[in-house]
């Protein structure tokens, strides 16, 4: 009877230990799953960070391109203004030469009329 009682106690302890082991294994599986989910989220966030960085680099490059283009257009406009000013200056000079020639022609006519 004592052996029976001891056997039942051992069986009970073995059952409790087995149940505790099962519980620990379930907790370990849950923890493992949580770690995997966390690693997936971390990888996803890292991919998102890389994508945002690429977008930022592309945006900065585009901004530089637009700025360079604007600078080029400003330079073209500046050259056109200088060319227009030089052209106007040349036009005024031609008008002055023509006026002087007309005046000289008038003086020559007046001299010829007097002679």
C-alpha positions as CSV (number, residue, x, y, z in Angstrom):
1,X,0.0,0.0,0.0
2,X,2.9,2.3,0.8
3,X,4.4,1.6,-2.6
4,X,1.0,2.3,-4.2
5,X,0.7,5.6,-2.4
6,X,4.3,6.5,-3.4
7,X,3.6,5.5,-7.0
8,X,0.5,7.7,-7.0
9,X,2.4,10.6,-5.6
10,X,5.2,10.2,-8.2
11,X,2.6,9.9,-10.9
12,X,0.9,13.1,-9.7
13,X,4.3,14.9,-9.5
14,X,5.1,13.7,-13.0
15,X,1.7,14.9,-14.3
16,X,2.3,18.3,-12.6
17,X,5.8,18.5,-14.0
18,X,4.5,17.5,-17.5
19,X,1.8,20.2,-17.3
20,X,4.3,22.8,-16.1
21,X,6.6,21.8,-19.0
22,X,3.8,22.1,-21.5
23,X,3.0,25.6,-20.1
24,X,6.6,26.6,-20.3
25,X,6.8,25.3,-23.9
26,X,3.7,27.3,-24.8
27,X,5.1,30.4,-23.2
28,X,8.4,29.9,-25.1
29,X,6.5,29.5,-28.4
30,X,4.5,32.7,-27.7
31,X,7.7,34.5,-26.9
32,X,9.4,33.2,-30.0
33,X,6.5,34.3,-32.1
34,X,6.6,37.8,-30.5
35,X,10.3,38.1,-31.3
36,X,9.6,37.1,-34.9
37,X,6.9,39.7,-35.2
38,X,9.1,42.3,-33.6
39,X,11.9,41.5,-36.1
40,X,9.5,41.7,-39.0
41,X,8.3,45.1,-37.8
42,X,11.9,46.3,-37.4
43,X,12.8,45.1,-40.9
44,X,9.7,46.9,-42.3
45,X,10.6,50.1,-40.5
46,X,14.1,49.8,-41.8
47,X,12.9,49.4,-45.3
48,X,10.6,52.4,-44.9
49,X,13.5,54.4,-43.5
50,X,15.7,53.5,-46.6
51,X,12.8,54.4,-48.9
52,X,12.4,57.8,-47.3
53,X,16.1,58.4,-47.5
54,X,16.1,57.5,-51.2
55,X,13.2,59.9,-51.7
56,X,15.1,62.6,-49.8
57,X,18.2,62.1,-51.9
58,X,16.2,62.1,-55.1
59,X,14.4,65.3,-54.0
60,X,17.7,67.0,-53.2
61,X,19.1,66.0,-56.6
62,X,15.9,67.3,-58.3
63,X,16.1,70.6,-56.3
64,X,19.8,71.0,-57.4
65,X,18.8,70.4,-61.0
66,X,16.0,73.0,-60.8
67,X,18.3,75.5,-59.2
68,X,21.0,74.9,-61.8
69,X,18.4,75.3,-64.5
70,X,17.1,78.5,-62.9
71,X,20.7,79.8,-62.6
72,X,21.2,79.1,-66.3
73,X,18.0,80.9,-67.3
74,X,19.1,83.9,-65.2
75,X,22.4,83.9,-67.0
76,X,20.7,83.8,-70.4
77,X,18.3,86.6,-69.4
78,X,21.3,88.7,-68.2
79,X,23.1,88.1,-71.5
80,X,20.0,89.1,-73.5
81,X,19.6,92.3,-71.4
82,X,23.2,93.2,-72.1
83,X,22.8,92.4,-75.8
84,X,19.7,94.5,-75.9
85,X,21.4,97.4,-74.1
86,X,24.4,97.2,-76.5
87,X,22.0,97.0,-79.5
88,X,20.1,100.1,-78.3
89,X,23.4,101.9,-77.7
90,X,24.5,101.0,-81.3
91,X,21.0,102.2,-82.6
92,X,21.4,105.5,-80.8
93,X,24.9,105.9,-82.1
94,X,23.6,105.2,-85.7
95,X,20.9,107.8,-85.2
96,X,23.4,110.4,-84.0
97,X,25.7,109.6,-87.0
98,X,22.6,109.9,-89.4
99,X,21.6,113.2,-87.7
100,X,25.2,114.5,-88.1
101,X,25.2,113.4,-91.8
102,X,21.9,115.1,-92.3
103,X,23.2,118.2,-90.7
104,X,26.3,118.1,-92.9
105,X,24.1,117.6,-96.0
106,X,22.0,120.6,-95.0
107,X,25.1,122.7,-94.5
108,X,26.4,121.6,-97.9
109,X,23.1,122.4,-99.5
110,X,23.0,125.8,-97.9
111,X,26.6,126.5,-99.1
112,X,25.7,125.4,-102.6
113,X,22.6,127.7,-102.5
114,X,24.8,130.6,-101.4
115,X,27.3,129.9,-104.1
